[in-house]
Amino acid sequence: MCGIVGLFLKNADYEQELGRLFAPMLETMCGRGPDSAGFAVYNESAPDGAIKVSLQHPDMTYDWAVLVAALESRFGAPVAFSQNSTHALLAVPADEAALRFALAELAPEVTTMSVGRRIQIMKETGTPQEVVARFGVREMTGTHAIGHTRMATESAVSTAGSHPFSTGMDLCLVHNGSLSNHNRLRMNLRREGIEFRTENDTEVAAGYLTWRLRQGLGLQQALEAGLKDLDGFYTFAVGTAEGFAVLRDPIACKPAVMAETDDYVAMASEYRSLAGLPGIESARLWEPEPGVVYSWSHA
Amino acid sequence: MNVVDLGAATVRELNAALHAAEDGTWRVLNSRGAHALAVGLNAPVRVEIAGHAGYYCAGMNQLATVMIEGNAGTGLAENMMSGLVRVKGNASQSAGATAHGGLLVIDGDASARCGISMKGIDIVVKGSVGHLSAFMGQAGNLVVCGDAGDALGDSIYEARLFVRGKVASLGADCVEKEMRPEHLAWLAETLEKAEADAQPEEFRRYGSARNLYQFKIDHASSY
């Protein structure tokens, strides 16, 4: 069992309040996943020519300034930097491949959580309440966010095994369920050049979507292809730079409920997580149909 | 009328009060999708939930009437023994699962596995039901005024299924059966009880072909 939540704002007036609306959604799912929690928030784009990267090191006293200086010297331009608990958020004037290469070389002890124009992923072990407080989620702003509270089944309780998983620019995925064909699929995707950092099944689903998007498919088509290629139980919530999507497997053992108003689209494993959203009393509420892709986009 | 505000009281306090009551009406405010509301009741009380209910609402109900004015989550009225449970909105998966008796009325739709392993309950869904409804249904009746999803009545025993709309597909060993006068009479009575706006003649009946669960003496040497 795990809990997943997503909030995609349609009304820009709410962007300053994304964290305030989103944090209680995540906290309410503690009962479904007390082991670890994480979230992806999509906010303002990195400056032109730069990309955002979210990095993690378990030591709170880790000296990020050393890495920042090394990256500045490598790319010959300033690197914006802020620390949030165990995570550091950088905006680096580089492309994705050069940045990933530089990070692997300069700081192999650091874990890359996300890379993209707009995405920032943060995740840690602990209850959702602890994770929300640790990262100050209530103060966050942005256009959309997805989150996950984990009750581990498939691999160890660790920061690396927490969701969301991101394997490509701005894409991330949270998952309630378990995949049964992830080992073979991981092998095939590695051959296609997708990199994996854990043995986790959900990372394979994220890698699969990255691969499909690289082939030129849209998010909707990539998920539809996933219905054929991913075997197992899943409710997915997926974020991209401009979009948000939800998909349940055709058997639909894992729950999901959605709400839509003129101001937002929200999804959660259970209605309880939606109960505090503004205007929920008059929102359109529904359970996503099995095997049907639901997607929204700002683009 | 007793009013319990779940903004102030806990679900445990609500259920304890309901278990102690012998009759009377209880109105529950601020339910906000909380789980296990009004479970294990065993007296002719009436409970009105003024909002959405979470998982297992009215589970194991005996004698009580539970009305939900919003939607209900997974496992509504699971293992109900008797009484009446009615939801004005939609019900999530596995509504009426394993229930032995009583009447469950869903004014909206029910999602997958409605009436899974039902053992004697009567379920009336005014909207449609999702896939694998009445899976392994042993006894009782499932009445669907709308459509039924894939694999209706898969591996069914002796539950009776009545569907007014389209059936996406029938599950293993589930077949259409003749609608006899006693079925029409039972439907007329039940639709009226459920306040459903439908005529018995509009329904088709489905049930077990009895090929899957019956022991065939001819095959005895195979085992």
HADDOCK unambig.tbl for C-alpha pairs under 7 A between the chains (distance, minus, plus):
assign (segid A and resid 271 and name CA) (segid B and resid 33 and name CA) 5.66 0.50 0.50
assign (segid A and resid 272 and name CA) (segid B and resid 32 and name CA) 5.93 0.50 0.50
assign (segid A and resid 272 and name CA) (segid B and resid 33 and name CA) 4.84 0.50 0.50
assign (segid A and resid 272 and name CA) (segid B and resid 34 and name CA) 6.48 0.50 0.50
assign (segid A and resid 275 and name CA) (segid B and resid 32 and name CA) 5.55 0.50 0.50
